[in-house]
Amino acid sequence: MHIGFLNPQGNFDPGDSYWTEHADFGGQLVYVKQVALALGEMGHRVDILTRRIVDADWPPFANDLDVYPDAPNVRIVRVPAGEDDRFLPKEDLWPFLGRDWVPGIIDLYRAEGSFPDAFTGHYGDGGLAAVLLRAEIGIPFTFTAHSLGAQKMDKLEARCSNLTELEDRYHFASRLVGERLAMNHSGVNITSTRQERFEQYGHHAYREAVSVDDDARFAVVPPGVNLAIFGSDARAATEAATRRTVDDRLARDLDPGRLGLPVVVASSRLDPKKNHFTIVEAFATDDALRRTANLVILTGSLDDPLHSDDGISAGELAVLRPLRELIASAGLEGSVAAFALPGQERLAAAYRYLAERRSVFCLTALYEPFGLAPLEAAAAGLPLAVTRNGGPSESLVQDGIEYGVLVDPADVASVAAGLLRALGPEWDDLAARGRQRVLDRYTWDRTAEGYLGAIERAMANAGGSLLPIPAWFGDPGSGDGFDAGDLAAIYLV
Ligand code: F6P
C-alpha cells in the first residue's frame, strides 16, 4: 500500500531537529515518524507530507525531499504553503492549506504519475488537508486529532468575554471547523484511548460532526514505546556516563546513609497538572514510605531545581516553590534528589539503572490523556504506581489483571499506599507484568498494524452525509474567513 501522512505543522528531517524545543515539534512528530517507519518496515510505501520551509532560522527543511537512514520506503516530502517559505506556527497555517498546500500535493503526485491509496491526517490542520484532498481527488483518509481545539478552549476557560482574544491568538474557529470536517469526512477516526473517543470527540463543539457511539467510525490505536531506546536490553551511547551522573547527583542530594535505598522516580514536566506535590506529600506524611525509599525528581534541563533558580521559568518556579517549602517543613532534605537528564536516551539509561535498585516509577497527574511516559518506564524495567485518571486506567488494567498500581492522585494516602505496594514484595511481579504488557501491546509495530486496519476500513467506508466545506478554506481571498462569532456559534451553546 502507498500511504500519505498529512502533517503540515512542525517538520521532519533525519536529525529530528527542534524536537521538544518548539510547541510544534513535540510528541505528534515522534508519533508520525514512528508509525511511518514501522509501516515502511512492513513493506508499505510511506510519504510524510509536511511544509517546505526556507528560513535562515530553520535551516534543515528547505529541500523538497528528504529521507531517514535505513528507511528506504519512507520519504519526507515538503510542499510549499504560505505567502513565502518562512516558518509559520501551526496556528497561522489555516489560510494556506487549501490555497497552496493541497494543490501542491495534487500537482506533485500528478507529476509522479500515481497517488497514495489513502491519506492519514494528523491534527486539525492535517485533517482539513485530508478533507480537501478527498473532495478534490476522492482519496479516503483516517483522522488522528492528537489534541482537539475544544478541550484546549475548555482549559483556557473560554467564555463570551474572552472569545475574541482567543480567536485572535489561536484561530480556534478555523481549527474547530477543520476538526469537525475532518472527523465527519474521514473513513475512520483514530484515538489513543476509549476515553479520548467518548469524552473528547463527545464534546458539544463536535455535535453532529460524528457520533461517538458509531463503532464503524472509530478505531482505538494506542501509540507505542520506542524499544530501541527504552527496552530493558537497550544500551545508550551514554549509558555508563548516565549511571555516573545518577550516582553523582544522588550523592549530592541524599543523606549518605540513605544512598542504598530504592528510589521513587518522578519524571515529567514541572507543570501543575502533573501534580508532583502529592508525591512529596506522600513522603512527608508516610513514615514507612520515607524509611523505604528516596524520591528522585527528574527534569529535562534543570540540574539542581531544589536549590537553584538557574534557568527556571516562572511556570516551573510556581511548581517548585511549594515543593521546596514542603521538603523543608517536613524535614525531607536528604530524602529527595532532583536533577536533569536531557534526552530520551539518558532517561532510559537512568530507568534501567534505577530498576537494578528495585526502584519504582510514579506519576500522579490529575489527568493523563494517554500516559506514554509510564509505559516507557515499564519497558525499561520499573514497576509503576500511576494516576488512575485517564489513559493508564485502560493500559494498566485489563480483565482484572493489574500491569501497574493505579492510585488516586487527589488522595495522598492512596499514593503512599500504592508506592509502598510497588516497592514491596510484589516488585518482581509488577515489573515483569508491566514490561510484558508494553512488549505485547504498546510497540510502534502494533500501532502500525492498527493503522493498517483502520486505513483498510476507511477505504471500504463510503461515508454518509458530509458537512459542507466552507469556500474560504479553498480560497481565503473569497471573504473574511472565520471570526469570534463563528466560534461562539460552535463552542458556546
Ligand atoms: O506535538 C505536540 C502536540 O502534541 C501536538 O499534537 C500539537 O501540536 C500540540 O502538542 C498540542 O496542540 P494544542 O496545544 O494546539 O492543542
Boltz pocket constraint, residues with backbone or C-beta under 6 A from the ligand:
constraints:
  - pocket:
      binder: B
      contacts: [[A, 9], [A, 23], [A, 24], [A, 25], [A, 26], [A, 27], [A, 28], [A, 29], [A, 90], [A, 123], [A, 145], [A, 146], [A, 147], [A, 148], [A, 149], [A, 152]]
      max_distance: 6.0
